[in-house]
Amino acid sequence: MEGKAHMAIGAALGAALAQPYTQATTYESLIVPLAAFTAFMAAGLPDVLDSEHASGRDPVGLSWSSIQRDARKARRKSIFENLLLLPRALAALVVDLVAKIIPHRGPTHWLVTWLGLSALAVTGAALLHWPLLLAYAFGAGYLSHLLADALTVSGVPLLWPFSDRKIHLLPGLLRFRFNSPVQWLYVLGVWGVTLFVWRGELTHAAAALGTAALVR
C-alpha cells in the first residue's frame, strides 16, 4: 500500500480513537487533530524508515524528488524559505542511510517492533504528562500500516522472530499490489467507520448549522 493511503487510514483511526475523549479532557479543542496527526505520522513511519523510494517518503516530504521539486519552486522565494529545505535534506540523508541498513518490509514491519515502539510511546506520554490517547493513536497508526500491507500480494513477516513467513490477511484472489487503486476502497472503508463513530457529533453540527441558516 502506498504511503499516502497508509497515512489516510492512520488519520481516520486517530480521529475515531479521539471521539470518546472529547468530553473528558482539558485538551478537548485540540485532542482530535492531535490524535489524528499522531496516527497519520505513525502510519507512514514504517515505510519512511525502510524505503529508498519516493512512494514511501513523499507523504512526509523526505524523498529527494519532493525536495528537488520544492527547491525549484523556492528559487523565486525568500532566502528563509530556501533555508527551510536544508533540514529536510539532512533528514532525507539520514533516512537514506537507515534505509540502506533496514530492508524493505523488514524490522519496521514486525509486530515486536510495533510493541516496542508503542511501549516507548506510552512511557514517553506518561513521563511528559501528555494524554495517553496520543500514545494509543501512535500505536494504532503504526499497527494499521502493518495490517494494511498484509492485505497486499507481498505480505509482511509480522511474526518474526518466531517465523519469517510472509503473513497475508486476505485470500489470494483478494490481495492487491501496493499501488493498486483497490487500496482506496479500504481507505474509504476505514473513513466510513470513523464517520459512523462520529455520527452523533456530525448530526448535531449539521442541525446547528441548519438552525443558524434559518435564523439568518
Rosetta blueprint (number, residue, H / E / L):
1 M L
2 E L
3 G H
4 K H
5 A H
6 H H
7 M H
8 A H
9 I H
10 G H
11 A H
12 A H
13 L H
14 G H
15 A H
16 A H
17 L H
18 A H
19 Q H
20 P H
21 Y H
22 T L
23 Q L
24 A L
25 T L
26 T L
27 Y L
28 E H
29 S H
30 L H
31 I H
32 V H
33 P H
34 L H
35 A H
36 A H
37 F H
38 T H
39 A H
40 F H
41 M H
42 A H
43 A H
44 G H
45 L H
46 P H
47 D H
48 V H
49 L H
50 D H
51 S L
52 E L
53 H L
54 A H
55 S H
56 G H
57 R H
58 D H
59 P H
60 V H
61 G L
62 L L
63 S L
64 W H
65 S H
66 S H
67 I H
68 Q H
69 R H
70 D H
71 A H
72 R H
73 K H
74 A H
75 R L
76 R L
77 K L
78 S L
79 I H
80 F H
81 E H
82 N H
83 L H
84 L L
85 L H
86 L H
87 P H
88 R H
89 A H
90 L H
91 A H
92 A H
93 L H
94 V H
95 V H
96 D H
97 L H
98 V H
99 A H
100 K H
101 I H
102 I L
103 P L
104 H L
105 R L
106 G L
107 P H
108 T H
109 H H
110 W L
111 L H
112 V H
113 T H
114 W H
115 L H
116 G H
117 L H
118 S H
119 A H
120 L H
121 A H
122 V H
123 T H
124 G H
125 A H
126 A H
127 L H
128 L H
129 H L
130 W L
131 P L
132 L H
133 L H
134 L H
135 A H
136 Y H
137 A H
138 F H
139 G H
140 A H
141 G H
142 Y H
143 L H
144 S H
145 H H
146 L H
147 L H
148 A H
149 D H
150 A L
151 L L
152 T E
153 V L
154 S L
155 G L
156 V E
157 P L
158 L L
159 L L
160 W L
161 P L
162 F L
163 S L
164 D L
165 R L
166 K L
167 I E
168 H L
169 L L
170 L L
171 P L
172 G H
173 L H
174 L H
175 R L
176 F E
177 R L
178 F L
179 N L
180 S L
181 P L
182 V L
183 Q H
184 W H
185 L H
186 Y H
187 V H
188 L H
189 G H
190 V H
191 W H
192 G H
193 V H
194 T H
195 L H
196 F H
197 V H
198 W L
199 R H
200 G H
201 E H
202 L H
203 T H
204 H H
205 A H
206 A H
207 A H
208 A H
209 L H
210 G H
211 T H
212 A H
213 A H
214 L H
215 V H
216 R L
